Amino acid sequence: MESSKADILISAYGSEYFEQCLKSALNQRMAASVIVCDNTQNNAVSDIINRYSCNKLKYFKPEKPLWRHTSCVKLAEMATAPWVRFIDDCEILSENSLEKRLEQSDTFGGISMTFSSYITVTPDGRKERTTYNLPEYVKGTDYLFNVFTEVPFRRFTNVLIRRDIVVSSLFKGLPDRPNCFPSAAAMLAMAEGDLVYTSESLVLRYEPEIEDTTDIETMLDETDCIIDIINYVESATEDKKRALKLRKELLSQTFKQNTVRLLRKKQYREVREYIYESWQNDRASVLSGLFHLSVMGLIAKALMKSLRVFHKD
């Protein structure tokens, strides 16, 4: 029996690589349809769409450009296949990308999402492979099951996910922020079922990620967004124990990452401000993060001391 098919969903914002992206999507043998939401203010995307018009291709252009969250929801609502694959308009799928993902979904029954590493192509043509650090939940060499705290938190591409997860009416109550939809979908998938991760890269990304910010207000705003998402996950799943564990891990992880980012930039005044403001939001995550950072600091000091002793000897 033939494998289930999936719809490929593209939020187009005017990337110069859109035509290559669209061609790679249409060439996927297991794609039921390719649906494009045109969020540009010119005809660049529609002109390309007209050249590749076919029964598999669906296209719509809202009156005003949509944020990523709203665009993804609209695309998912138009999808009819049991699985959906979101890609950015600057990403190019390898020839067997969708087929490989669907093969995994058939092999590992009961999963909610599959994802993998990807390759970023820099402006000078260099290829940089990005993978995710697999935690203790990994079983085997390539596959991951259950809770994965390193799910692409600000990325939602190179992901195959069950359509019923992304069309839930609960999504409409989330804040309309650029990173909200990917985070919510990934976390809900973690709460609802198993995930599959493979180290094989099945997509090329031609526009690099925006550099991480060290602006305090932006960091705190992202944390508020994370809290909104976690509250949503807790309300959407019956597994309260897993949702609570997810809350602790994600908030603690976010606090540690942001604090380390500020320390590396030597923004010590901002560190104090960030710790104070974060304490008002979630004391447990701050305490957990500070404990982790203090332990790592002690280890680093011990290593430096041992190296000095070794050098003297």
Buried (B, 14 or more C-beta within 10 A) or exposed (E): EEBEBBBBBBBBBBBEBBBBBBEBBBEBEBBBBBBBBBBBEEEBBBEBBEEBEEEBBBBEBEEEBBBBBBBBBBBBEBBEBBBBBBBBBBBBBBEBBBBBBBBBBEEBEEBBBBBBBBBBBEEEEEEEEBEBEBEEBBEEEBBBBEBBBEBBBEBBBBBBBBBEBBBBEEBEEBEEBEBBBBBBBBBBBBBBBBBBBBBEBBBBBBBEEEEEEBEBEEBBEBBEBBBBBBBBBBEBBEBEEBBEBBBBBBBBBBBBBBBBBBBEEEBEEBBEBBBEBBBEBBEEBBEBBBEBBEEEEEEEEEEEEEEEEEEEE
